[in-house]
């Protein structure tokens, strides 16, 4: 699969994440059946500005490096379950059902 196709798939999944919920980089790769957390992170770093980027977090709930304060503000606004300065993955993780 071409990089552009993979990027488009990643961005499409991110657009589907509901407000107040998140997916990890690895969960997105798992759902797509290709790539890994680093490849998803690379797509998000290059092309994620037009999608709800703050809804993609590390598997441990850590927010986007370098954008933690803006991500935290957006999560609080959406009512995302938090534990201190991380997302509460047990309560906030989302996975597409199709």
PyMOL commands that set and color helices and strands:
alter all, ss='L'
color gray80, all
select helices_A, chain A and resi 3-16+25-32+37-50+53-55+68-78+89-92
alter helices_A, ss='H'
color red, helices_A
select strands_A, chain A and resi 23-24+56-57+82-83+86-87
alter strands_A, ss='S'
color yellow, strands_A
deselect
rebuild
show_as cartoon
